[in-house]
Amino acid sequence: MKKIILSLTVVSFLLIGGYLFNDFKINKAEKENLKFSYPKDLDPKSFINLFIKKYNRDSKLNFVTMSGDFPENWVKPNDIQYLIRIMRSKQKCCGYMNTFSSFISSENGEVGGYAIIFLNSYISKTKINMGLNCNPKTDKESVRKIESWYQKQK
């Protein structure tokens, strides 16, 4: 009887220990993927680099979840050169998803699309608002308008 109780206790400890160890490993990996980014902690260049880095060609779901609003005057004058240089880029990257979004998009964004949004915000002196989901694409008309504005600034 003692052997059975001892055996059951050892097996129980092994099963519980294995479960907890495995659960810890999974949760650690999941937590790494579920970390929220905040726009206030990024600048336009680091924002775009994050969205490029997280993009996975093999995945149907390519988005970065962000929490919080973009600060006023988020795009600074020293960001303009970089954004002008990349605004024609059609390089694929992740889409933006707000933490409150109930819709998961399977579309991706383009680097130039984000650059256009950021430049338009700077030009019009408005706060960036990407809504709950945003998968911007590069478009020639917006690029033309921004180039026209940029030439006047020089």
C-alpha positions as CSV (number, residue, x, y, z in Angstrom):
1,M,0.0,0.0,0.0
2,K,2.8,2.4,0.9
3,K,4.5,1.6,-2.4
4,I,1.4,2.5,-4.4
5,I,0.9,5.8,-2.5
6,L,4.6,6.6,-2.9
7,S,4.5,5.7,-6.7
8,L,1.3,7.8,-7.2
9,T,2.9,10.7,-5.4
10,V,6.1,10.6,-7.4
11,V,4.2,10.3,-10.7
12,S,2.0,13.2,-9.7
13,F,5.0,15.4,-8.9
14,L,6.6,14.5,-12.2
15,L,3.4,15.2,-14.2
16,I,2.8,18.5,-12.4
17,G,6.4,19.5,-12.7
18,G,6.5,18.7,-16.4
19,Y,3.3,20.7,-16.9
20,L,4.5,23.7,-15.1
21,F,7.9,23.7,-16.8
22,N,6.2,23.4,-20.3
23,D,3.6,26.0,-19.4
24,F,6.4,28.4,-18.3
25,K,8.3,27.9,-21.6
26,I,5.1,28.5,-23.7
27,N,4.1,31.5,-21.7
28,K,7.5,33.1,-22.0
29,A,7.5,32.8,-25.8
30,E,3.9,34.0,-26.0
31,K,4.6,37.0,-23.8
32,E,7.4,38.0,-26.1
33,N,5.0,38.0,-29.0
34,L,2.2,39.6,-27.1
35,K,4.1,42.6,-25.9
36,F,2.4,45.8,-26.8
37,S,4.4,48.6,-28.3
38,Y,3.5,52.2,-27.7
39,P,3.8,54.9,-30.3
40,K,5.2,57.3,-27.7
41,D,8.2,55.0,-27.2
42,L,9.1,55.1,-30.9
43,D,10.0,57.6,-33.6
44,P,9.1,57.3,-37.3
45,K,12.3,55.4,-38.2
46,S,12.1,52.9,-35.3
47,F,8.4,52.5,-36.0
48,I,9.0,51.5,-39.6
49,N,12.0,49.3,-38.7
50,L,9.8,47.5,-36.1
51,F,7.1,46.8,-38.7
52,I,9.7,45.6,-41.3
53,K,11.4,43.4,-38.7
54,K,8.1,41.7,-37.5
55,Y,6.9,41.1,-41.1
56,N,6.9,37.3,-41.9
57,R,6.3,36.4,-45.6
58,D,5.1,32.9,-44.6
59,S,2.4,34.2,-42.3
60,K,-1.1,35.3,-43.4
61,L,-1.4,37.5,-40.3
62,N,1.2,40.3,-40.3
63,F,0.3,43.0,-37.9
64,V,1.9,44.8,-34.9
65,T,-0.5,45.5,-32.0
66,M,0.0,49.0,-30.5
67,S,-1.6,50.6,-27.5
68,G,-2.1,54.3,-26.9
69,D,-2.3,57.3,-29.2
70,F,0.4,59.0,-31.2
71,P,1.7,62.1,-29.4
72,E,1.2,65.6,-30.8
73,N,4.1,66.5,-33.2
74,W,5.3,63.0,-33.2
75,V,7.1,63.5,-36.6
76,K,10.1,65.9,-36.0
77,P,11.9,68.0,-38.6
78,N,14.9,65.7,-38.5
79,D,12.7,62.8,-39.6
80,I,11.6,64.4,-42.9
81,Q,14.7,63.5,-44.9
82,Y,14.3,59.8,-44.0
83,L,10.6,59.8,-44.7
84,I,11.0,61.5,-48.1
85,R,13.7,58.9,-49.0
86,I,11.4,56.0,-48.3
87,M,8.0,57.3,-49.3
88,R,8.0,55.5,-52.7
89,S,9.0,52.2,-51.2
90,K,6.6,49.3,-51.9
91,Q,8.5,47.0,-49.4
92,K,5.9,45.0,-47.5
93,C,5.7,45.3,-43.8
94,C,3.3,44.6,-41.0
95,G,0.0,46.4,-40.7
96,Y,-1.0,48.5,-37.6
97,M,-3.5,47.1,-35.2
98,N,-4.8,48.9,-32.1
99,T,-5.4,46.8,-29.0
100,F,-9.1,47.7,-29.1
101,S,-9.6,46.3,-32.6
102,S,-11.9,43.3,-32.9
103,F,-11.0,42.8,-36.6
104,I,-7.8,40.9,-37.6
105,S,-6.7,41.9,-41.1
106,S,-4.8,39.5,-43.4
107,E,-3.4,42.4,-45.4
108,N,0.0,43.9,-45.1
109,G,1.2,47.5,-45.2
110,E,3.9,49.1,-47.3
111,V,6.8,51.1,-45.9
112,G,6.0,54.0,-48.3
113,G,2.4,54.1,-47.0
114,Y,3.5,54.7,-43.5
115,A,6.0,57.4,-44.7
116,I,3.1,59.1,-46.5
117,I,0.9,59.1,-43.4
118,F,3.7,60.5,-41.2
119,L,4.7,63.2,-43.8
120,N,1.0,64.2,-44.2
121,S,0.7,64.5,-40.5
122,Y,3.8,66.8,-40.3
123,I,2.7,68.9,-43.3
124,S,-0.8,69.5,-42.0
125,K,0.3,69.7,-38.3
126,T,-2.2,67.2,-37.2
127,K,-2.0,64.2,-34.9
128,I,-1.6,60.8,-36.4
129,N,-4.7,58.7,-36.3
130,M,-4.5,55.2,-37.8
131,G,-7.8,54.0,-36.4
132,L,-8.1,50.5,-35.2
133,N,-6.5,48.9,-38.3
134,C,-4.2,50.4,-40.9
135,N,-2.5,48.7,-43.8
136,P,-1.3,51.7,-45.9
137,K,-0.1,51.5,-49.4
138,T,2.1,53.8,-51.4
139,D,0.2,55.9,-54.0
140,K,1.6,58.1,-56.7
141,E,-0.8,61.1,-56.1
142,S,0.2,61.4,-52.4
143,V,3.9,61.1,-53.4
144,R,3.5,63.9,-56.0
145,K,1.8,66.2,-53.5
146,I,4.5,65.6,-50.9
147,E,7.3,66.2,-53.4
148,S,5.7,69.4,-54.4
149,W,5.5,70.6,-50.8
150,Y,9.1,69.5,-50.2
151,Q,10.4,71.4,-53.2
152,K,8.8,74.6,-51.8
153,Q,10.5,74.0,-48.4
154,K,14.0,74.0,-49.9
